[in-house]
Amino acid sequence: MESILIVSSRSQSIDGLTKLLMEEELMLPESVSSAAEAKKAALEKAYDLILVDSPLSDAPSDETAAFLARSTDSCVMLFAAKEAEKQLEKKMWEEGVFIAAKPVSRYMFHKTITYLRACYYKLNGIKREKDKLRKQNEEIRLINRAKGILMEYLSMTEPQAHKYLEKQAMDLRITKAEAAKRLLSTYEN
């Protein structure tokens, strides 16, 4: 985890969380003091971890944490009063926010950060795989559109169109998707 944001209206909480993060050998976090600043910062920069300390001065901290979890790929952790933890637990769980009761011990913070790191790396692997599959799907659609053009305009069969694209790609030393793009740019304009 390389980019961390602390959202807290209290400077002593920011200092305390920064100290705990440094003990975990994590990067020096950035901090903001309001929900509005947090939302703006999270939309401008991708954070690996966002820590929200309740209460916030300008908005409910649970709503802020939920918004940040929904609108970013960040791991979000909400620190709430012990009395509010049980009440917020299900709502935060459904939003993908980890909730911890205050005060948090060093041991509990360490265990929580260890768990969030594991989740972060697992989710990043899934995201990379999803992006790879999305790209492959786009390339397949592109190639199929190009085959359709060849079949329509040059009266080729599907296997002929497929072989034609493969040969173009091989002859020009480009991918089939790039060959399909070039063909589509010629025929669709």
C-alpha positions as CSV (number, residue, x, y, z in Angstrom):
1,M,0.0,0.0,0.0
2,E,1.7,3.1,-1.2
3,S,-0.9,5.9,-1.0
4,I,-2.9,6.5,2.1
5,L,-5.4,9.2,3.0
6,I,-6.5,10.0,6.6
7,V,-9.8,11.8,7.0
8,S,-10.3,13.3,10.4
9,S,-11.5,16.6,11.9
10,R,-9.1,16.2,14.8
11,S,-5.3,16.8,14.5
12,Q,-4.5,14.4,17.4
13,S,-6.2,11.6,15.5
14,I,-4.3,12.3,12.4
15,D,-1.1,12.3,14.4
16,G,-1.9,9.1,16.2
17,L,-3.0,7.3,13.0
18,T,0.1,8.5,11.2
19,K,2.3,7.2,13.9
20,L,0.6,3.8,13.8
21,L,0.9,3.7,10.0
22,M,4.6,4.5,10.2
23,E,5.0,1.6,12.7
24,E,3.5,-0.6,10.0
25,E,6.3,0.6,7.7
26,L,3.7,2.2,5.3
27,M,4.1,5.3,3.4
28,L,3.6,8.7,5.0
29,P,-0.1,9.4,4.6
30,E,-1.8,12.5,3.3
31,S,-4.6,13.9,5.5
32,V,-7.7,16.1,5.1
33,S,-10.0,17.4,7.8
34,S,-13.4,17.2,6.2
35,A,-15.7,14.9,4.1
36,A,-15.7,17.5,1.3
37,E,-11.9,17.6,1.2
38,A,-11.8,13.7,1.3
39,K,-14.2,13.4,-1.6
40,K,-12.3,15.9,-3.7
41,A,-8.9,14.2,-2.9
42,A,-10.2,10.7,-3.6
43,L,-11.6,11.8,-7.0
44,E,-8.3,13.5,-7.9
45,K,-6.0,10.7,-6.8
46,A,-6.2,7.0,-6.3
47,Y,-5.5,5.9,-2.8
48,D,-4.8,2.3,-1.7
49,L,-6.2,2.9,1.8
50,I,-8.5,5.5,3.2
51,L,-8.9,5.8,7.0
52,V,-12.0,7.7,8.2
53,D,-12.1,8.9,11.8
54,S,-15.5,9.7,13.2
55,P,-17.0,12.1,13.8
56,L,-16.4,14.5,10.9
57,S,-17.2,18.1,11.2
58,D,-19.2,18.6,7.9
59,A,-20.9,15.2,7.2
60,P,-21.7,11.9,8.8
61,S,-18.6,9.8,8.8
62,D,-20.4,6.6,7.9
63,E,-21.9,8.2,4.7
64,T,-18.5,9.6,3.8
65,A,-16.8,6.2,4.2
66,A,-19.6,4.5,2.2
67,F,-19.3,7.1,-0.6
68,L,-15.5,6.7,-0.7
69,A,-15.8,2.9,-0.9
70,R,-18.4,3.1,-3.7
71,S,-16.6,5.7,-5.8
72,T,-13.0,4.5,-5.5
73,D,-11.0,1.2,-5.6
74,S,-9.6,2.0,-2.2
75,C,-9.7,-0.1,0.9
76,V,-11.8,2.0,3.3
77,M,-11.7,1.7,7.1
78,L,-14.0,3.6,9.5
79,F,-13.1,4.3,13.1
80,A,-16.3,4.7,15.1
81,A,-17.2,5.0,18.8
82,K,-17.7,1.5,20.4
83,E,-21.4,2.3,20.9
84,A,-21.9,3.0,17.2
85,E,-19.8,0.1,15.9
86,K,-22.5,-2.6,16.2
87,Q,-25.2,-0.3,14.7
88,L,-23.0,0.6,11.7
89,E,-21.4,-2.8,11.2
90,K,-24.0,-4.3,8.8
91,K,-24.4,-1.1,6.8
92,M,-20.6,-0.6,6.4
93,W,-20.1,-4.3,5.6
94,E,-22.6,-4.0,2.7
95,E,-20.7,-1.0,1.4
96,G,-17.4,-2.7,1.7
97,V,-16.1,-0.6,4.5
98,F,-14.2,-2.2,7.4
99,I,-15.2,-0.7,10.7
100,A,-13.2,-0.6,13.9
101,A,-14.2,0.5,17.4
102,K,-12.3,3.3,19.1
103,P,-10.0,3.3,20.8
104,V,-7.9,0.9,18.7
105,S,-5.0,-0.9,20.3
106,R,-1.7,-1.2,18.5
107,Y,-2.2,-5.0,18.2
108,M,-5.7,-4.6,16.7
109,F,-4.5,-1.9,14.3
110,H,-1.6,-4.2,13.2
111,K,-4.0,-7.1,12.6
112,T,-6.5,-4.9,10.8
113,I,-3.8,-3.4,8.5
114,T,-2.4,-6.9,7.8
115,Y,-5.9,-8.1,6.8
116,L,-6.5,-5.0,4.7
117,R,-3.2,-5.5,2.9
118,A,-4.1,-9.1,2.1
119,C,-7.5,-7.9,0.7
120,Y,-5.9,-5.1,-1.2
121,Y,-3.5,-7.4,-3.0
122,K,-6.2,-10.0,-3.7
123,L,-8.5,-7.4,-5.1
124,N,-5.8,-5.9,-7.2
125,G,-5.1,-9.3,-8.7
126,I,-8.8,-9.7,-9.5
127,K,-8.9,-6.2,-11.0
128,R,-5.9,-6.9,-13.2
129,E,-7.5,-10.1,-14.4
130,K,-10.8,-8.3,-15.1
131,D,-9.0,-5.6,-17.1
132,K,-7.2,-8.3,-19.1
133,L,-10.5,-10.1,-19.8
134,R,-12.2,-6.8,-20.8
135,K,-9.3,-6.0,-23.2
136,Q,-9.5,-9.5,-24.7
137,N,-13.3,-9.2,-25.1
138,E,-12.9,-5.8,-26.9
139,E,-10.3,-7.3,-29.2
140,I,-12.6,-10.3,-30.0
141,R,-15.5,-7.9,-30.8
142,L,-13.2,-5.8,-33.0
143,I,-12.0,-8.8,-34.9
144,N,-15.6,-10.1,-35.3
145,R,-16.7,-6.7,-36.7
146,A,-13.8,-6.8,-39.2
147,K,-14.8,-10.3,-40.2
148,G,-18.4,-9.1,-40.7
149,I,-17.1,-6.3,-43.0
150,L,-15.1,-8.8,-45.0
151,M,-18.0,-11.1,-45.3
152,E,-20.4,-8.3,-46.3
153,Y,-18.2,-6.3,-48.7
154,L,-15.9,-9.0,-50.1
155,S,-18.3,-12.0,-49.9
156,M,-15.8,-14.0,-47.9
157,T,-16.9,-16.9,-45.6
158,E,-16.1,-16.6,-41.9
159,P,-13.1,-18.9,-42.2
160,Q,-11.8,-17.0,-45.1
161,A,-12.2,-13.7,-43.3
162,H,-10.5,-15.1,-40.3
163,K,-7.5,-16.3,-42.4
164,Y,-7.4,-13.0,-44.2
165,L,-7.0,-11.1,-40.9
166,E,-4.4,-13.6,-39.6
167,K,-2.4,-13.2,-42.8
168,Q,-2.6,-9.4,-42.7
169,A,-1.5,-9.4,-39.1
170,M,1.4,-11.8,-39.8
171,D,2.5,-9.9,-43.0
172,L,2.4,-6.6,-41.3
173,R,3.8,-7.9,-38.0
174,I,0.9,-6.6,-35.9
175,T,-1.8,-8.2,-33.8
176,K,-5.0,-9.4,-35.3
177,A,-6.8,-6.7,-33.3
178,E,-4.6,-4.0,-34.9
179,A,-5.2,-5.5,-38.4
180,A,-9.0,-5.5,-37.6
181,K,-8.7,-1.8,-36.6
182,R,-7.0,-0.9,-39.8
183,L,-9.5,-2.8,-41.9
184,L,-12.4,-1.1,-40.0
185,S,-10.9,2.3,-40.5
186,T,-10.8,1.7,-44.2
187,Y,-14.3,0.3,-44.6
188,E,-16.3,2.2,-42.0
189,N,-15.2,5.7,-43.2
